[in-house]
Amino acid sequence: MYDVVSVRPFCGGLWKTQQFIGFIFGVSSLVVLSILQPIQQYPEANAMLGITLLCGFFWVFEVIPIYITALAPLALMPFFQVTSSEIAAQSYWNSIQMLLIGTYLVDIALEEVALPRRVTLKLLLHFGVVQPGVLLFCFMMLCWVLSMFCNNIAVTLMVTPFAISLMNAAEEQARDE
């Protein structure tokens, strides 16, 4: 089905019917659980259940993009006094996530200076395409050494550009011959 204005009848053509239904269900569940408070023993649990249902409806019905929906608890939990913003933010950022972001930034820097392409071209000039086993061994040794100091995800993110550049360079060299 094509995305045209006729399938987006709500909010001036911004939302499809399913998105509008998800918005209504999500917001109404949050409001109803916050006002009625069916769980008397733990009043914060009502607001947290409402926030959880809001995020669930927003994810299922694709009301807003999923990465924005994932940040909703960060803003809503302090607003409904479920927890402090400091505690909520700590669950979003820890050392593992910072490691992944740092690895992504290193990967971007490597791509910016074209280091993977230069290294793979040097490997191809040295070993050539006629010895693919040696190239595979070099990659295995590189991954083995890097895995001693980094986690496996970081190694994968760092080695993947090299492997892609190697494949592209090998294809170019095979086309030229």
Secondary structure as GFF3:
##gff-version 3
##sequence-region A 1 177
A	DSSP	three_ten_helix	5	7	.	.	.	ID=ss1
A	DSSP	alpha_helix	17	36	.	.	.	ID=ss2
A	DSSP	alpha_helix	43	60	.	.	.	ID=ss3
A	DSSP	alpha_helix	66	69	.	.	.	ID=ss4
A	DSSP	alpha_helix	72	79	.	.	.	ID=ss5
A	DSSP	alpha_helix	85	92	.	.	.	ID=ss6
A	DSSP	alpha_helix	95	112	.	.	.	ID=ss7
A	DSSP	alpha_helix	115	127	.	.	.	ID=ss8
A	DSSP	alpha_helix	132	149	.	.	.	ID=ss9
A	DSSP	alpha_helix	152	176	.	.	.	ID=ss10
###
